[in-house]
């Protein structure tokens, strides 16, 4: 089945369903590339980004389940297919060597 790369942006208000959110992410762990959470106490929220590589229906299901949790908002952004498939090679017409491109990938 064809997969898509996407980022699910999640905002969790203080007192939100953190345990349930973590349980959902654990259930979908096989599709998760990585995640990053940033607490923002001045505004009373936590901001989480979840990068996934999964079939579109799986991404939609996860985002929908996250967004239905109390105190949680979730929105999904899909990578355009044209942006994928670099495979570690230097992008065409950049003048960069593949070695330089590979070095920059390790910095991300």
N, C-alpha and C positions, 0 to 999 in steps of 0.2 A: 504494500500500500504506500502511496506517495505521502511524503511528510512535508511539513512546512516549518520554517523557522520563524519564531515570534517572540515578543516580549510582552509579558503580562505585568502591567503596572498596578500595584495594589496599595491602597491607602487604608491604614487601620487606625481608627480613632481610639483614644485611651479607653480601656475597658471593653474593647472589641473582642471578638471570638478568636483569641490568639491560639488556644489549644486546638480548636476545630480547624483553623487555618493550617497549622502545622501538620495535623493529621491528614488533611487533603493533599498537601504538598508531598507528604510521605507516600501516600497512595499512588501518586503520579511520578514518583522519583525516577522511574525508568525513562521518562521523557524529558526530564529537567537537565539542561546543560549546566546551569549555575543560577545562583540567586544572590542578591545583595539586599541587606536591610539597613536602613538609616533611621535612627530615632530622631525625632524633631520635637523635643519637649516644649519648646517655646510655643508651638501651635497645637500641642496635645495629640500628635499623630506619629505613626511610624510609616515610612515609605519603603516599599519592597518592590524590587524588580525581579522577575522570574523569567529567565531565558529558556525556551523549550524548542525541541525538534520533535514534532509529532504530527499525526494525521490531523487535518483541520477540525474534524468532529471531536477529537480528543481535546484539542486546545480550547474549542468553544465550550465543551462540557466543563473543563476545569475552571475557565474564566467565569462561567455562569454560576457554578457552585460556590466559588470564592465570593462573587458579588452578592449572593443571597445570604451570606453570613451577617449576623447583626454587627453593625459598626464597621463594615468592610465595603469598600468600593473597588472594583476591578475593571480595567479596560485593556484591550489587546491591540497590539500593533504587529502586523505581519511584515516580514522582510519581502521585498519584491524578488521574484524568481531571478530577475536579471542581475541582482546583487550577489547571488550565490554561485558557488562552483569554482571559486578561485583555486582551490586545492593547493594552497601554499606557493603557487607560482606568482611571480611579480605581475601586476596588472599590465595590460598592453599599453604601449606608448607612454610609459612614465619615465623611462630612462633609468629606472632603478634596476639593480641586479637582483636576482632571486635571493642571494645571500642577505642583502640589505633588508628585503621584504621579510625574510624569515626571522631576522633579528628583531624587527619591529613587532612581529607577532608575539614574541616572548615578553615584550614589555607591557602588553595589554592585560 
